[in-house]
Amino acid sequence: MVKTVIEPLRKTPENIEFVETKGFGHPDTLCDNICEKAAQAISKYYLKNFKRVLHFNIDKGIIIAGQTQPEFQAGKIIEPIKIIIAGRATTQIGNIKLPISEIIKEAVKKYLKPFELIYELSIEIREGATNLKEVEKHQIANDTSFGVAHYPLTHLENLTLKISRHINSDRFRRKYKAVGLDTKVMGLREGVKTSFTISIAFVAEYLKNLRYYKQLKQHIKDELEKEFNTKIYLNTLDGNSLNSCYITVTGFSCENGDDGQVGRGNRYNHLITPGQPMSLEATAGKNIFHPGKTYQIMAHIIARDLVKQCKLERVNVKILSQIGSPLTKPQIVSIQVQGKLNLPKIEKVVNKNFVNIAKFQKDIIFS
């Protein structure tokens, strides 16, 4: 049985709430995704060749912005972006060297290919510590860490996601060819009133002049306000010249000034929620034996399952590991709930997830 502490969640709605989500072209999201794709590729290689996932963590990634010169209906790349991926991995078994760097390069190349970004990739992978390399043999936590989640999403959180998905949809981008892949949505709720500050990187190739850009921006703003019945602020830093507006060559801010880093982007639920319990660790690039990854995802799933299966209104879940202990036996699981308490049923849902942790970990690798 997992040690579980269950208590009522007595939380009154706050008058002020803000929520953020970064689109998949944002440099922080790019960093997260390329490190996660590389981690999945390494895990699959280990499983195929050694029947288990060996020690690695490649969750230290950074994008260094390049330099471009946008012009209306044109533009050029002066200096490409630089991507650095660093971490630890099992790179040698006996006298056999494992192609970890090559696996990472191929995973990054495959993920970034549709974006048509010009980049330079640097990989700095060193052998892991001996004691940590023993962790995976015994299915134990390779760090003392925690995973935190809440469910369901608030109205503002849901609306933030809906707006982000709308402006990042293929349909929206077909309609507005000048809209780039780099977006960010910040939602604010004051009482029942909501507003959103949105950043969209526009692509210079599809912009005739400054007047056309401003007209297009206004048209998009009006459409979003009508579609979502809320106040929209779009690219509020814009000035009155090409160079003072959010106009890019590629549709990515990292082309010319906005760096990216693993862990500064969205949590597992695709949001950054400072008003809610939230994990601090990035899931991206970590081994499935790192509780900062596995427990964060598991906390979300447990919270969701408890709401749906136990008919609860709201649930917060916090899971704490201890390095060297089995992942199936966390130090503690904290459950806070709104709704009628059914302790045996809640404990049953929690324990079921930990019993099935091996399948859960494999699902992470092959997702």
SVG drawing of the C-alpha trace seen along z (x, -y; Angstrom):
<svg xmlns="http://www.w3.org/2000/svg" viewBox="-20 -55 57 62">
<polyline fill="none" stroke="black" stroke-width="0.4" points="0.0,0.0 1.2,-3.5 1.3,-5.9 -1.5,-8.3 -2.7,-11.3 -6.1,-12.5 -7.6,-15.9 -10.4,-18.2 -9.5,-21.0 -11.0,-24.2 -10.2,-26.7 -12.4,-29.6 -12.1,-31.1 -9.4,-33.8 -10.5,-37.2 -7.3,-37.4 -6.0,-34.5 -3.4,-34.4 -2.4,-31.5 0.2,-31.2 0.8,-28.8 3.7,-28.8 3.0,-27.6 5.1,-24.8 7.2,-27.3 8.2,-29.2 12.0,-28.6 11.3,-27.2 8.8,-24.7 11.2,-23.8 13.9,-23.1 11.5,-20.9 10.3,-19.0 13.7,-18.3 15.1,-17.0 12.0,-14.8 12.1,-13.4 15.8,-12.6 15.1,-11.0 12.4,-8.8 14.8,-7.8 17.6,-6.9 15.1,-4.9 13.9,-2.9 17.5,-2.2 18.3,-0.9 15.1,1.2 15.8,2.8 19.4,3.6 19.5,4.2 15.9,5.0 15.8,2.1 16.3,-1.6 19.9,-2.4 20.9,-5.5 20.6,-8.9 19.3,-12.4 19.5,-14.9 17.3,-17.6 19.8,-20.4 19.0,-22.1 19.3,-25.6 18.6,-27.5 20.8,-30.5 19.0,-32.9 20.5,-33.7 20.3,-36.9 18.1,-37.8 17.1,-40.8 13.4,-40.9 12.1,-43.0 8.6,-43.3 7.9,-40.4 11.5,-39.3 14.2,-38.9 17.5,-37.0 19.2,-34.8 22.5,-36.3 23.4,-33.8 21.6,-30.5 20.3,-29.6 22.5,-27.3 21.1,-24.4 23.0,-22.9 22.0,-19.6 23.9,-18.5 23.6,-15.7 24.6,-12.3 24.1,-8.9 25.4,-5.3 27.6,-5.7 29.6,-2.5 29.0,1.1 32.3,3.0 34.3,2.3 31.2,1.4 30.6,-2.3 27.0,-3.3 26.0,-5.8 24.1,-8.2 25.2,-11.4 24.1,-10.1 20.7,-9.1 20.2,-12.6 21.2,-14.2 18.8,-12.1 16.0,-12.7 16.5,-16.5 16.8,-16.5 13.6,-14.5 11.6,-16.8 12.8,-20.1 12.6,-19.1 9.0,-20.4 9.9,-23.8 12.6,-24.4 14.8,-26.1 18.5,-26.6 20.5,-25.6 23.8,-24.4 23.6,-21.5 26.1,-20.9 25.9,-17.8 27.7,-17.5 27.0,-14.1 29.2,-12.6 29.1,-9.2 26.8,-9.1 27.8,-8.6 28.4,-4.9 25.8,-4.9 23.1,-6.4 23.9,-3.9 22.9,-1.2 19.5,-2.7 17.8,-1.5 18.7,2.2 16.5,2.1 13.6,-0.2 14.3,-2.8 14.1,-6.6 17.2,-8.3 16.5,-11.5 14.6,-13.0 12.0,-15.0 8.2,-15.5 5.4,-15.6 2.4,-17.9 -0.9,-18.3 -4.5,-19.6 -7.7,-18.6 -10.0,-19.8 -8.7,-23.0 -10.3,-26.3 -12.4,-28.2 -9.4,-30.6 -7.0,-27.6 -9.4,-26.0 -10.0,-29.2 -6.2,-29.9 -5.7,-26.5 -8.5,-26.9 -7.2,-30.3 -3.7,-28.8 -4.9,-25.8 -7.0,-28.0 -4.1,-30.3 -1.8,-27.3 -4.2,-25.3 -3.6,-24.5 -6.9,-26.0 -6.0,-29.4 -2.6,-29.4 -4.0,-28.6 -6.3,-31.5 -3.6,-33.9 -0.4,-32.8 1.6,-35.6 1.1,-34.0 4.2,-32.2 4.6,-29.2 5.9,-31.1 3.0,-32.1 2.4,-32.8 -0.9,-33.4 -1.2,-35.0 -4.7,-34.9 -5.9,-37.2 -9.2,-36.8 -10.4,-39.6 -13.5,-38.4 -15.5,-37.0 -13.9,-39.3 -11.1,-37.8 -8.6,-39.2 -5.6,-37.8 -2.3,-39.2 -1.1,-37.3 2.2,-37.3 2.4,-36.0 5.5,-36.1 4.4,-37.3 6.3,-36.2 7.7,-39.1 7.3,-37.2 3.5,-37.5 3.4,-41.2 3.2,-43.9 4.0,-46.9 3.5,-48.2 -0.1,-49.3 -1.0,-45.9 0.6,-44.3 -1.4,-46.5 -4.6,-45.9 -4.0,-42.2 -3.2,-42.3 -6.5,-44.2 -8.5,-41.7 -7.1,-38.8 -7.7,-40.6 -11.3,-41.3 -11.9,-37.7 -10.5,-36.3 -12.6,-38.7 -15.7,-37.6 -14.8,-33.9 -14.0,-33.7 -16.0,-36.6 -13.1,-38.2 -10.7,-41.1 -7.6,-40.5 -4.4,-42.4 -2.1,-41.4 1.7,-42.2 1.5,-45.1 5.2,-46.0 4.7,-47.0 5.9,-50.4 5.7,-52.3 8.4,-50.7 9.3,-47.3 12.1,-46.8 9.9,-47.7 7.1,-45.2 7.0,-41.5 7.9,-40.7 10.3,-37.8 11.8,-36.0 11.0,-32.5 8.0,-32.9 10.2,-32.1 11.4,-34.5 14.6,-32.5 15.8,-33.6 16.8,-37.0 16.8,-37.6 14.7,-35.2 16.7,-32.3 15.1,-29.1 15.7,-26.7 14.4,-23.4 12.1,-23.7 10.9,-27.3 8.0,-26.2 4.6,-24.5 4.1,-21.8 2.6,-18.4 -0.9,-19.9 0.4,-22.4 0.0,-25.3 2.0,-27.5 -0.3,-28.0 1.1,-30.1 -2.2,-30.1 -2.4,-26.3 -0.1,-23.6 2.4,-23.1 5.5,-20.9 8.8,-22.9 10.7,-20.1 10.6,-19.8 9.4,-16.4 11.5,-16.9 14.7,-14.9 14.5,-12.9 14.7,-9.2 11.6,-7.3 13.2,-6.6 13.3,-10.3 10.4,-11.2 10.4,-14.7 9.1,-13.2 7.2,-10.1 5.6,-11.5 4.5,-14.7 2.7,-12.8 1.3,-10.3 0.0,-13.1 -2.0,-14.5 -3.4,-11.1 -4.3,-10.3 -6.0,-13.7 -8.0,-13.1 -8.9,-9.6 -10.1,-10.6 -12.3,-13.4 -13.9,-11.0 -14.1,-7.8 -14.8,-9.2 -17.1,-11.9 -15.1,-14.7 -15.3,-18.4 -11.6,-19.2 -8.4,-17.4 -4.8,-18.4 -2.1,-15.6 1.5,-15.8 3.9,-12.9 7.3,-12.9 10.1,-10.4 13.3,-9.5 16.4,-8.7 17.2,-5.0 13.6,-3.9 11.3,-2.1 9.2,-4.4 6.3,-2.2 6.8,-3.3 7.0,-7.1 7.7,-8.8 4.1,-10.2 1.2,-10.9 -0.8,-14.0 -4.4,-14.2 -6.6,-17.2 -10.1,-17.0 -13.3,-19.0 -16.4,-16.7 -17.7,-13.8 -14.8,-11.7 -14.8,-8.0 -11.4,-7.1 -11.3,-3.4 -12.1,-4.3 -9.6,-7.1 -6.8,-4.9 -7.8,-2.2 -7.4,-4.6 -4.0,-5.8 -2.6,-2.3 -3.8,-1.1 -1.7,-3.7 1.5,-2.7 0.9,1.0 0.8,0.3 3.9,-1.9 6.0,0.2 3.3,0.0 2.9,-3.7 6.6,-4.3 6.6,-2.4 3.6,-4.5 5.8,-7.6 8.5,-6.3 6.2,-5.4 3.8,-8.3"/>
</svg>
